[in-house]
Amino acid sequence: MTTAEELAALRAELDGIDEALYGLVRDRMRCIERVGAVKARAGMPVFQPGRADEVERRAAEHARAHGLDETFLVRLADLLMEEAIRVEEEIVAQAGASAGPQNSPPT
Ligand SMILES: C=C(O[C@@H]1C=C(C(=O)O)C=C[C@H]1O)C(=O)O
């Protein structure tokens, strides 16, 4: 196999892995939408610091257990949470807007 062929095969493998990874990100975001709907219904704040710490801790633990760089995996978890919070905020805002004036305090 030439170097070019070897690289092409590895890059095709990477493309497949990326597709699988993006599919999991999509699944995570669908789940986040459901979390956002629950929080909107319960009037809970979107950002839950205790849970965010736990997600970071689990990422660090996974990195240590599987020989990945801890800082990298925690950054990845933070990036996923950043997007999750943006989407949840949107869902909560929409739920508030569509609830209409009956949700506002009396004037
Ligand atoms: C998903 C949640 O909401 C936010 C997003 C998180 C995530 O993407 O894992 C974690 C903490 C939260 O602030 C949650 O509260 O569970």
The ligand as a Gaussian input file, in Angstrom:
#p B3LYP/6-31G(d) Opt

LIG

0 1
 C      -28.637000      18.879000      31.234000
 C      -28.719000      19.700000      32.265000
 O      -28.551000      21.101000      32.152000
 C      -27.316000      21.735000      31.953000
 C      -26.520000      21.021000      30.939000
 C      -25.739000      19.972000      31.319000
 C      -25.262000      18.991000      30.323000
 O      -25.203000      19.343000      29.141000
 O      -24.951000      17.851000      30.719000
 C      -25.369000      19.832000      32.672000
 C      -25.749000      20.758000      33.619000
 C      -26.790000      21.776000      33.355000
 O      -26.590000      23.050000      33.784000
 C      -29.052000      19.207000      33.615000
 O      -29.342000      20.018000      34.492000
 O      -29.047000      17.983000      33.806000

